[in-house]
Amino acid sequence: MLAGGLLVAFGSGCQQPKQSEGQDILGPLDVLGIMRKPVRIGETNLEFTPPPLILPKRGLFRDGMSQQIKEPIQFELMTPRQIRVHLGTGRMSFALVKPQELPEVMSTQTCEIMAVGINNAGQTYRQGLLIVPPKSPVQSVADIKGRRFHFMPLGDLLNDAAIGALMDAGIPRKEIDKSILGLGLDTTHISSLEVAKSVVLENGAGVIDEADYNKWPEKGGSFVLLTASKDQVRVIGKTMRVPEWPFVVSKHANPEIKQKVSDFLFKVAPVKYKFALAMMDMKGFAPPIDPKEYEPFAKLYYTLHPQPAGPATQPSEPASQQ
């Protein structure tokens, strides 16, 4: 049995992390399981926990699902187009994709939304608030033109939503403050609190997460003490809603496995795997929403971040053919 365990461990160490986040979950005596094909789940990015662990954020989620449905689970890293192709052929059963990628993944109608992530605020979407100091002369989003604008952390989708709101108000993107050397070195912040503090200190403007704002008390905040209250800022506008990550299922998926995965997402994970969900910045899953709700943000995102050959013309071969 010890030798068998070592063989399994050695085989696991030979997996290629660039191709797949997951691999079969096997017991030391599960000889038949070695030959079983995994349930494949597509993903478009591989996120890790902070040091010192540096583990895949979806690792515990994958393991929990595998144990629950009693099938090996494998996450495969692909482009949105690759995921669309393999959901269409049935080679891939499920996918967890970014909000802006859903229209591309669903463009040939070979899959459907099974569930939508519920974030830590208990919502299936995020929305940004555009703020200024309480006594600022700014009365509308259009009045922000020419002022310093502060953003959430680099890569936060609310930053793109905020730029979209400014552009809708008639402010050209090139005129939105890009900070030192255009790198956002002093206009990108780690939290809504830090954004609010900089907005007030510089008499500028910025975007914060509505969920954070709703947690702040009405009064009594102190930026010196690193606390915030609603009276320290004034809200002058909102961004569009950014729906949370959708979990999609191929129309060719095995009905029995589909039901087992559904039970895991809606019934088991929120109860037994809270920590696994927390690693993914989620509390659970909600029933599917209309796919059209993803289209406005996707259109904005690819306007701001055009792909080399367009989001629908990526290579069709997956990173892993296992």
Beta strands, then each sheet from edge to edge (+ up, - down):
strand 1: 39-43
strand 2: 73-77
strand 3: 94-96
strand 4: 111-118
strand 5: 125-126
strand 6: 128-132
strand 7: 149-150
strand 8: 205-209
strand 9: 234-238
strand 10: 242-243
strand 11: 246-250
strand 12: 284-286
sheet 1: 2+ 1+ 3+ 11- 4+ 12-
sheet 2: 5+ 10-
sheet 3: 7+ 8+ 6- 9+
end
